[in-house]
Amino acid sequence: MARNVSILLFIVLIVFSSIVAKAQEKPTIKDSVIQLYGIVMTADSLRGVPSASVLVVGKGRGTITNSDGVFSIAVLKGDKITFTSIGFKNKTIDIPTTLTDNQYSVIQLLVSDTAYLPATILRPRPSREQFERDFVNNVIPDDNYEIARKNTDAAARRLLLATLPMDGKEAVNYQLKQQAAKYYYAGQLPPINILNPLAWADFIKSWKRGDFKSKN
């Protein structure tokens, strides 16, 4: 009996020791909300950087500096803060976990980031005459008004009508007209258009428009 009690006490002691060890390994941070404020400045001239981004890494939130480079944002102890701005290298800092106050101020300096662009060579025109010739022959794409004007032109519509294939509705209507004409002249001779002056007038107009020219 005494042996069983000793074993039970030993097991309880081991469990209690493990709980205490885990509590010591992960101490809780009391009052972890920190008000981070400060100013973002250039490293060379010490001038405030306006509209610089102050981002909390991995949290999806942040703020931007005002026109003087001043900012203020609520963060947590242990957060990573990244400062970014166009023309400068990014800078990331860590909020200390050992802060005793609920405020933390920084003066962050950003270093200029140089962007190298490909070289561009500007050459003058050889002569005024060549410049005038190139300027006159320069092709300017049509704007919306010019495209609309061309689409409403009668010649352009006739050309589209002659070159574009018929859709399903047009093909069915043409077939129905042919059947109606066949049934209309059933049992009698159809008219011969070679003797029809109206047909000859339409033929002459089509010939003048160029409807019979090769489309190739």
SEPAKE-673890 format. One line per 5 residues: number of its first residue (from 1); for each residue y, x, z of C-alpha. Coordinates in nm, 3 decimals, always signed. Layout:
<rs>
NUM	Y X Z | ... .
</rs>
This chain:
<rs>
1	+0.000 +0.000 +0.000 | +0.246 +0.275 +0.093 | +0.158 +0.454 -0.232 | +0.251 +0.147 -0.440 | +0.582 +0.111 -0.257 .
6	+0.664 +0.477 -0.326 | +0.586 +0.435 -0.696 | +0.806 +0.121 -0.712 | +1.096 +0.299 -0.541 | +1.058 +0.594 -0.781 .
11	+1.075 +0.363 -1.086 | +1.385 +0.185 -0.949 | +1.551 +0.520 -0.886 | +1.488 +0.633 -1.246 | +1.628 +0.309 -1.391 .
16	+1.937 +0.331 -1.170 | +1.994 +0.694 -1.270 | +1.976 +0.611 -1.642 | +2.228 +0.327 -1.601 | +2.470 +0.555 -1.419 .
21	+2.427 +0.826 -1.687 | +2.505 +0.581 -1.969 | +2.811 +0.455 -1.787 | +2.935 +0.811 -1.753 | +2.867 +0.894 -2.120 .
26	+3.079 +0.602 -2.255 | +3.375 +0.554 -2.025 | +3.587 +0.250 -2.094 | +3.947 +0.303 -2.203 | +4.174 +0.090 -1.991 .
31	+4.483 -0.055 -2.158 | +4.398 +0.101 -2.498 | +4.686 -0.071 -2.689 | +4.960 +0.181 -2.768 | +5.301 +0.127 -2.924 .
36	+5.333 +0.407 -3.179 | +5.685 +0.478 -3.300 | +5.871 +0.767 -3.455 | +6.025 +0.898 -3.774 | +5.885 +1.039 -4.100 .
41	+6.089 +1.329 -4.240 | +6.068 +1.582 -4.521 | +5.943 +1.924 -4.414 | +6.201 +2.120 -4.616 | +6.527 +1.929 -4.564 .
46	+6.444 +1.718 -4.253 | +6.562 +1.400 -4.420 | +6.410 +1.060 -4.342 | +6.153 +0.933 -4.592 | +6.220 +0.564 -4.670 .
51	+5.939 +0.318 -4.752 | +5.666 +0.560 -4.642 | +5.331 +0.391 -4.562 | +5.193 +0.418 -4.208 | +4.829 +0.305 -4.227 .
56	+4.563 +0.267 -3.957 | +4.249 +0.420 -4.108 | +3.961 +0.174 -4.134 | +4.157 -0.120 -3.988 | +4.324 -0.255 -4.303 .
61	+4.671 -0.280 -4.150 | +4.986 -0.073 -4.127 | +5.361 -0.073 -4.179 | +5.633 +0.108 -4.373 | +5.936 +0.306 -4.264 .
66	+6.289 +0.175 -4.297 | +6.569 +0.333 -4.498 | +6.605 +0.609 -4.233 | +6.230 +0.684 -4.208 | +6.186 +0.512 -3.868 .
71	+5.873 +0.305 -3.796 | +5.696 +0.124 -3.511 | +5.341 -0.016 -3.498 | +5.085 -0.123 -3.236 | +4.766 +0.090 -3.242 .
76	+4.470 +0.169 -3.019 | +4.376 +0.489 -2.844 | +4.156 +0.699 -3.071 | +4.286 +0.547 -3.397 | +4.357 +0.763 -3.700 .
81	+4.700 +0.715 -3.860 | +4.772 +0.822 -4.219 | +5.124 +0.877 -4.352 | +5.163 +0.847 -4.730 | +5.456 +0.847 -4.970 .
86	+5.499 +0.908 -5.341 | +5.583 +1.273 -5.406 | +5.441 +1.397 -5.074 | +5.100 +1.506 -4.950 | +4.914 +1.267 -4.719 .
91	+4.902 +1.348 -4.348 | +4.659 +1.205 -4.091 | +4.692 +1.226 -3.712 | +4.477 +1.109 -3.419 | +4.604 +0.900 -3.129 .
96	+4.491 +1.076 -2.809 | +4.248 +0.888 -2.585 | +4.388 +1.053 -2.272 | +4.730 +0.887 -2.283 | +4.849 +0.748 -1.950 .
101	+5.144 +0.558 -2.095 | +5.140 +0.265 -2.339 | +5.386 +0.434 -2.578 | +5.348 +0.734 -2.807 | +5.619 +0.887 -3.027 .
106	+5.579 +1.126 -3.320 | +5.803 +1.315 -3.561 | +5.591 +1.348 -3.873 | +5.689 +1.596 -4.142 | +5.563 +1.546 -4.499 .
111	+5.526 +1.832 -4.745 | +5.635 +1.779 -5.105 | +5.350 +1.744 -5.355 | +5.425 +1.890 -5.698 | +5.286 +1.703 -5.999 .
116	+5.256 +1.909 -6.318 | +5.303 +1.716 -6.641 | +5.190 +1.833 -6.985 | +5.449 +2.023 -7.183 | +5.658 +1.828 -7.432 .
121	+5.829 +1.998 -7.727 | +6.136 +1.827 -7.872 | +6.219 +1.922 -8.227 | +6.522 +1.807 -8.429 | +6.499 +1.652 -8.771 .
126	+6.522 +1.910 -9.051 | +6.812 +1.730 -9.216 | +7.027 +1.418 -9.194 | +6.883 +1.287 -9.520 | +6.527 +1.306 -9.388 .
131	+6.630 +1.131 -9.066 | +6.791 +0.850 -9.264 | +6.484 +0.819 -9.485 | +6.246 +0.806 -9.189 | +6.469 +0.559 -9.006 .
136	+6.487 +0.322 -9.301 | +6.112 +0.345 -9.374 | +6.013 +0.299 -9.009 | +5.779 +0.000 -8.975 | +5.887 -0.233 -8.695 .
141	+5.621 -0.481 -8.579 | +5.703 -0.848 -8.616 | +5.821 -1.039 -8.312 | +5.705 -1.390 -8.220 | +5.980 -1.559 -8.422 .
146	+5.894 -1.365 -8.738 | +5.523 -1.437 -8.695 | +5.597 -1.809 -8.653 | +5.820 -1.806 -8.963 | +5.545 -1.645 -9.171 .
151	+5.287 -1.894 -9.048 | +5.502 -2.187 -9.160 | +5.572 -2.045 -9.506 | +5.438 -2.266 -9.786 | +5.294 -1.975 -9.985 .
156	+5.117 -1.839 -9.677 | +4.964 -2.180 -9.606 | +4.839 -2.211 -9.965 | +4.688 -1.864 -9.944 | +4.511 -1.946 -9.619 .
161	+4.388 -2.275 -9.765 | +4.245 -2.093 -10.067 | +4.080 -1.806 -9.879 | +3.962 -1.952 -9.550 | +3.627 -2.134 -9.561 .
166	+3.612 -2.501 -9.469 | +3.502 -2.599 -9.122 | +3.241 -2.867 -9.052 | +3.486 -3.157 -9.051 | +3.646 -3.058 -9.382 .
171	+3.307 -3.006 -9.549 | +3.187 -3.351 -9.440 | +3.508 -3.517 -9.563 | +3.476 -3.344 -9.901 | +3.117 -3.459 -9.932 .
176	+3.208 -3.818 -9.842 | +3.488 -3.819 -10.102 | +3.245 -3.702 -10.369 | +2.997 -3.975 -10.276 | +3.274 -4.239 -10.275 .
181	+3.387 -4.132 -10.624 | +3.025 -4.143 -10.748 | +2.972 -4.495 -10.614 | +3.314 -4.610 -10.748 | +3.223 -4.520 -11.108 .
186	+2.858 -4.634 -11.081 | +2.748 -4.809 -11.404 | +3.047 -4.686 -11.608 | +3.179 -4.367 -11.759 | +3.396 -4.157 -11.522 .
191	+3.742 -4.061 -11.648 | +3.776 -3.736 -11.843 | +4.049 -3.524 -11.686 | +4.097 -3.322 -12.003 | +4.292 -3.621 -12.138 .
196	+4.472 -3.688 -11.805 | +4.837 -3.565 -11.810 | +4.854 -3.566 -11.430 | +4.551 -3.338 -11.412 | +4.713 -3.103 -11.664 .
201	+5.032 -3.094 -11.454 | +4.834 -2.999 -11.143 | +4.648 -2.733 -11.344 | +4.974 -2.574 -11.466 | +5.120 -2.570 -11.115 .
206	+4.806 -2.405 -10.977 | +4.811 -2.147 -11.254 | +5.176 -2.060 -11.183 | +5.104 -2.022 -10.813 | +4.824 -1.780 -10.888 .
211	+4.541 -1.992 -10.744 | +4.304 -1.869 -11.012 | +4.362 -1.498 -10.953 | +4.077 -1.285 -10.822 | +4.072 -1.257 -10.442 .
216	+3.921 -0.905 -10.450 .
</rs>
